[in-house]
């Protein structure tokens, strides 16, 4: 096991894998990894320079006769090197990621996720063929994040460990562009400013709802997120803001407005509100452009005309509602049956609705394969997840092959509380 999501999920997963009979080791790269892994006898610290990791990883796999590697996100440098070494040896690569269908599911795949997922090559016809022998009764996904407070708490705690007590890891280098001290400061600032941001969000949303104008919704992502950086052509979020604003100015009817919604975990490292104002002024549409700081998505989606994003997983909530969707990056849901191929000005002027039946088949396929009920950050979410995922990891087939062969594991039906 390499780096996992912030919090104790990987420690609990390792304990259950050991209870099932597996020998489990954890490689840690900093004090945060060390503090949240409780089995010290099976902890392997990596203290050398990052450049030494590929050779050290290869030696570790060989010396300990490793058969599987487990990681969260497959694009950060230490994970990409480990995945390459594992593939060269024919090992099984288990990858966790935030859910393609959030908030009550997480993603588990073998080999890769997001742009590296098997879903990128899978056609809708293949998915429908795999579903032909099933009769699923799947729950709807509620349009709220889930365990956001716990996510922020574990993120802040992890960076505090790295910042305040990284003794023993002198060569640690974060996979983000900014340093650990700056990252911790941003997490702490976010916690402190939550009441202020909540008030800003309330008034911005109120102006949009009471404005009485048609609007198009843009789902922003974290500029440092792996999906944005590794699976899109944009070098910065500023480029995306300018592209969308210019397309809106060129194509949208003059009484329409444009709403940019920030990611719920946006921490302020990019001054999005200022950049949105700048892009809107440059395009000559400053009085028709709005910015909403995070928060829940459902209320804005319910009245939107279209949705635009790079490759945010939240776009699937738009597809579920039958809204026209324009995507600019690689995404597992970017299938021609339900994602627009129109040029952006034409999309704003005359959007084509998605094939909702095709999308529902795709969503059903996800819920029967890679999407597992539960979450990484809250205690309840981890319990839900651990009840199912260990059996899936120990199964001989990955979730997609298991569905096709008729050996898919029974799925726990999620009870939704409203």
C-alpha positions in Angstrom: 0.0 0.0 0.0 1.3 3.5 -0.9 -0.4 6.8 -0.2 -4.1 6.8 0.5 -6.8 9.5 1.1 -6.4 11.7 4.1 -7.5 9.9 7.2 -7.5 6.4 8.6 -9.1 4.6 5.7 -6.0 2.9 4.4 -5.0 1.7 7.9 -8.5 0.2 8.4 -8.3 -1.4 4.9 -4.9 -2.9 5.6 -6.2 -4.4 8.9 -9.1 -6.0 7.2 -6.9 -7.4 4.4 -4.7 -8.9 7.0 -7.7 -10.4 8.7 -8.6 -12.0 5.3 -5.1 -13.6 5.3 -3.1 -11.2 3.2 0.4 -9.9 4.1 0.2 -6.1 4.0 2.9 -3.5 4.0 2.7 0.3 3.8 5.2 2.6 2.3 5.2 6.1 3.8 6.8 9.2 2.4 6.2 11.7 5.2 5.1 12.0 8.8 1.5 12.3 7.8 1.6 8.8 6.2 3.4 7.5 9.3 1.0 9.0 11.8 -2.1 7.5 10.2 -0.8 4.0 9.8 -1.0 2.2 13.1 0.7 -1.1 12.4 4.4 0.0 12.9 5.8 -3.5 12.3 4.5 -3.3 8.7 5.5 0.2 7.9 8.3 1.0 5.4 9.5 4.6 5.5 11.0 6.0 2.3 13.5 8.7 3.3 15.6 9.2 0.1 15.3 11.8 -2.6 12.3 11.4 -4.9 14.7 10.5 -7.8 15.7 7.4 -5.9 12.1 6.1 -5.6 11.7 4.2 -8.9 14.8 2.0 -8.2 13.8 1.6 -4.5 10.2 0.7 -5.5 11.4 -2.0 -8.0 13.7 -3.5 -5.4 10.9 -3.5 -2.8 8.5 -5.3 -5.1 11.2 -7.9 -5.9 12.7 -8.4 -2.4 9.3 -8.9 -0.7 7.7 -10.8 -3.6 4.8 -8.3 -3.7 1.8 -9.4 -5.7 -0.5 -6.3 -5.5 -0.1 -2.6 -5.0 -2.8 -0.4 -3.6 -2.9 3.4 -4.0 -5.1 6.5 -4.1 -4.9 8.3 -7.4 -2.5 7.1 -10.1 -0.9 10.2 -11.4 1.2 11.7 -8.6 4.9 10.9 -9.4 5.5 8.3 -6.7 2.4 6.4 -7.7 3.0 6.7 -11.5 6.5 5.1 -10.9 5.0 2.3 -8.8 2.3 1.6 -11.3 4.9 1.3 -14.1 7.1 -1.0 -12.0 4.1 -3.2 -11.1 2.9 -3.5 -14.7 6.4 -4.5 -15.8 6.1 -7.4 -13.3 2.5 -8.3 -14.1 1.3 -7.3 -10.6 -2.3 -6.3 -9.8 -2.7 -2.5 -9.4 -5.7 -1.5 -7.1 -6.6 2.2 -7.5 -9.0 4.2 -5.3 -10.3 7.6 -6.3 -13.1 9.9 -5.4 -16.4 8.6 -6.7 -17.4 9.1 -10.3 -20.8 9.3 -8.8 -20.5 11.5 -5.7 -21.2 11.9 -2.8 -22.2 8.4 -1.6 -19.9 6.3 -3.7 -16.1 6.0 -4.2 -14.3 4.6 -7.2 -12.4 1.3 -7.1 -10.7 0.1 -10.3 -7.7 -2.0 -11.3 -5.0 -0.5 -13.5 -6.0 3.2 -13.4 -8.8 5.7 -12.9 -10.1 8.8 -14.7 -8.2 9.2 -17.9 -6.3 5.9 -17.3 -9.5 3.9 -16.6 -10.8 1.1 -18.7 -13.9 3.1 -19.1 -12.2 5.4 -21.5 -12.1 2.7 -24.2 -15.4 1.0 -23.3 -18.3 1.7 -25.6 -22.0 2.0 -24.5 -22.8 -1.1 -26.6 -20.3 -3.1 -24.6 -21.7 -1.8 -21.3 -25.3 -2.7 -22.3 -24.2 -6.2 -23.3 -22.6 -6.6 -19.9 -25.8 -5.4 -18.2 -28.1 -7.7 -20.3 -28.2 -10.4 -17.6 -28.8 -8.1 -14.6 -31.9 -6.6 -13.1 -30.5 -3.8 -10.9 -32.6 -1.8 -8.4 -30.2 1.0 -7.8 -30.7 4.1 -5.6 -30.6 7.6 -6.8 -27.7 9.8 -5.7 -28.6 12.7 -3.4 -27.3 16.0 -4.7 -25.0 16.8 -1.7 -21.4 16.3 -0.9 -21.6 14.0 2.1 -18.7 14.1 4.5 -17.1 17.5 3.6 -16.4 18.6 7.1 -14.5 15.3 7.8 -12.6 15.7 4.5 -11.4 19.2 5.5 -10.5 18.0 9.0 -8.4 15.0 7.9 -6.7 17.1 5.2 -5.7 19.8 7.7 -4.5 17.2 10.2 -2.4 15.4 7.6 -0.6 18.6 6.6 -0.1 19.6 10.2 1.7 16.3 10.8 3.9 16.9 7.8 4.5 20.6 8.7 5.2 20.2 12.4 6.8 16.9 12.7 8.4 15.7 9.5 11.5 14.4 11.3 13.0 11.4 9.6 11.9 12.5 6.1 14.4 15.1 5.1 14.0 14.6 1.4 10.2 14.6 1.2 8.8 16.6 -1.7 5.1 17.2 -2.0 3.5 16.3 -5.3 1.8 19.8 -5.4 3.4 22.8 -6.8 3.3 24.7 -3.5 5.1 23.7 -0.3 3.6 21.9 2.7 3.6 25.0 4.9 1.6 26.9 2.3 -0.8 24.0 1.8 -1.4 23.7 5.6 -2.0 27.5 5.8 -4.6 27.2 3.0 -6.4 24.4 4.7 -6.4 26.3 8.0 -7.6 29.5 6.3 -10.4 27.6 4.7 -11.6 26.3 8.1 -11.5 29.7 9.7 -13.3 31.4 6.8 -16.1 28.9 6.4 -18.7 31.2 8.0 -17.7 34.1 5.7 -17.7 31.9 2.6 -21.1 30.6 3.6 -22.5 34.1 3.7 -20.9 35.0 0.4 -22.4 31.9 -1.2 -25.8 32.6 0.2 -26.0 36.1 -1.3 -24.5 35.1 -4.6 -27.0 32.2 -5.0 -29.9 34.4 -3.9 -29.1 37.0 -6.6 -29.0 34.3 -9.3 -32.3 32.6 -8.1 -34.1 35.9 -7.9 -32.7 37.4 -11.0 -35.3 35.7 -13.3 -32.8 35.2 -16.1 -31.8 32.1 -18.0 -28.2 31.0 -17.1 -25.5 28.6 -18.1 -23.5 26.9 -15.3 -19.8 26.3 -15.4 -18.4 23.7 -12.9 -14.9 24.7 -11.9 -12.3 22.3 -10.5 -9.2 22.5 -8.4 -6.3 23.7 -10.6 -3.9 21.3 -8.8 -6.3 18.3 -9.1 -4.9 15.3 -11.0 -7.9 15.2 -13.4 -7.4 18.8 -14.4 -3.6 18.6 -14.7 -3.1 15.1 -16.2 -6.3 14.7 -18.3 -6.8 18.1 -19.9 -4.9 20.4 -22.2 -5.2 23.5 -20.0 -2.2 24.8 -18.1 -4.2 26.8 -15.7 -7.8 27.5 -14.7 -7.4 31.0 -16.0 -7.1 29.7 -19.6 -10.4 27.8 -19.1 -12.2 30.8 -17.7 -11.2 32.9 -20.7 -12.2 30.2 -23.2 -15.7 29.8 -21.7 -16.4 33.5 -21.2 -15.4 34.2 -24.8 -17.6 31.4 -26.1 -20.5 32.7 -24.0 -20.0 36.2 -25.3 -19.9 35.0 -28.9 -22.9 32.6 -28.8 -25.3 33.0 -25.9 -28.4 35.1 -26.3 -28.0 38.6 -24.8 -30.4 38.1 -22.0 -28.7 34.9 -20.8 -26.2 34.9 -17.9 -23.1 32.8 -17.1 -22.5 31.3 -13.6 -19.1 30.0 -12.5 -19.3 27.7 -9.5 -16.1 26.9 -7.6 -15.2 23.4 -6.3 -16.3 22.8 -2.7 -12.7 22.3 -1.7 -11.3 25.4 -3.4 -8.7 26.8 -1.0 -7.9 30.2 -2.5 -4.5 29.4 -4.1 -6.0 30.7 -7.4 -7.9 34.0 -7.0 -10.9 32.7 -9.0 -13.4 35.5 -8.2 -10.9 38.1 -9.5 -10.0 36.0 -12.6 -13.7 35.5 -13.4 -14.3 39.3 -13.2 -11.3 39.9 -15.4 -12.4 37.4 -18.0 -15.9 38.8 -18.0 -14.7 42.4 -18.5 -12.4 41.4 -21.3 -15.3 39.7 -23.1 -17.6 42.6 -22.6 -20.1 40.6 -20.5 -19.3 41.8 -16.9 -22.9 42.5 -16.0 -24.0 38.9 -17.0 -21.4 36.8 -15.2 -21.6 35.5 -11.6 -19.3 33.6 -9.3 -20.5 31.2 -6.5 -18.0 30.0 -3.9 -18.5 26.2 -3.5 -21.5 24.9 -1.7 -24.2 22.5 -2.9 -24.8 22.0 -6.6 -28.4 20.9 -6.8 -30.1 24.3 -6.4 -28.1 25.8 -9.3 -28.4 22.8 -11.5 -32.2 22.7 -11.1 -32.6 25.9 -13.2 -29.6 25.9 -15.5 -29.9 25.7 -19.3 -26.6 24.0 -19.9 -23.4 22.9 -18.0 -19.8 23.3 -19.0 -16.7 21.8 -17.3 -13.2 20.5 -18.0 -13.8 17.0 -16.7 -15.5 17.3 -13.3 -17.3 14.3 -11.9 -20.1 16.6 -10.8 -21.1 16.9 -14.5 -22.8 13.6 -14.1 -25.4 15.3 -11.9 -26.2 17.5 -15.0 -26.5 14.4 -17.2 -28.8 12.8 -14.7 -31.1 15.8 -15.1 -30.9 15.7 -18.9 -29.0 19.0 -19.2 -26.8 19.6 -22.3 -23.2 19.1 -21.2 -19.9 20.4 -22.8 -16.7 18.8 -21.7 -13.1 19.9 -22.5 -11.0 17.2 -20.9 -10.8 13.4 -20.7 -13.5 12.0 -18.6 -15.0 8.5 -18.2 -18.5 9.9 -18.9 -17.5 11.8 -22.1 -19.3 9.4 -24.4 -20.7 10.8 -27.7 -24.2 9.6 -26.9 -24.6 12.2 -24.1 -21.9 14.8 -24.2 -22.0 17.6 -26.8 -19.6 17.9 -29.6 -20.8 21.4 -30.7 -18.4 24.3 -30.8 -18.8 26.4 -27.7 -20.6 29.4 -29.2 -23.1 27.1 -30.9 -23.5 25.1 -27.7 -24.5 28.3 -25.8 -26.8 29.4 -28.7 -28.5 26.1 -29.5 -27.5 23.3 -27.1 -28.4 19.7 -28.0 -29.8 17.6 -25.2 -28.1 14.4 -24.2 -29.6 10.9 -24.8 -30.9 10.4 -21.3 -31.6 6.7 -21.7 -28.0 6.1 -22.8 -26.7 8.0 -19.8 -28.9 6.0 -17.4 -27.5 2.8 -18.9 -24.0 4.2 -18.4 -24.8 5.1 -14.8 -26.2 1.7 -14.1 -23.0 0.1 -15.4 -20.9 2.3 -13.0 -23.0 1.3 -10.0 -22.7 -2.3 -10.9 -18.9 -2.2 -11.3 -16.5 0.5 -10.1 -18.7 2.6 -7.7 -18.9 1.3 -4.2 -21.3 2.7 -1.5 -19.5 4.6 1.2 -16.8 7.3 1.7 -13.2 7.8 2.7 -13.5 10.4 5.4 -16.4 9.9 7.8 -16.6 6.8 10.1 -20.0 5.8 8.7 -18.7 6.1 5.1 -15.6 4.0 5.8 -17.8 1.3 7.4 -20.0 1.1 4.4 -17.0 1.0 2.1 -15.1 -1.7 4.0 -18.1 -4.0 4.0 -17.7 -4.5 0.3 -14.4 -3.4 -1.1 -12.1 -6.1 0.5 -14.0 -8.9 -1.2 -13.8 -7.0 -4.5 -10.0 -6.6 -4.1 -9.5 -10.3 -3.3 -11.6 -11.4 -6.2 -9.8 -12.9 -9.2 -11.5 -10.6 -11.7 -11.7 -6.8 -11.7 -15.2 -5.3 -11.4 -15.7 -4.9 -15.1 -14.7 -8.5 -16.0 -16.7 -9.8 -13.1 -19.9 -8.2 -14.4 -19.4 -9.5 -17.9 -18.7 -13.0 -16.7 -21.6 -13.0 -14.3 -19.5 -13.2 -11.2 -20.0 -9.6 -9.9 -20.1 -9.4 -6.1 -23.5 -8.7 -4.5 -24.0 -4.9 -4.0 -25.2 -3.3 -0.8 -28.2 -1.2 -1.5 -27.7 2.3 0.0 -30.4 3.6 2.3 -30.8 7.3 1.7 -32.0 9.5 4.5 -33.7 12.7 3.5 
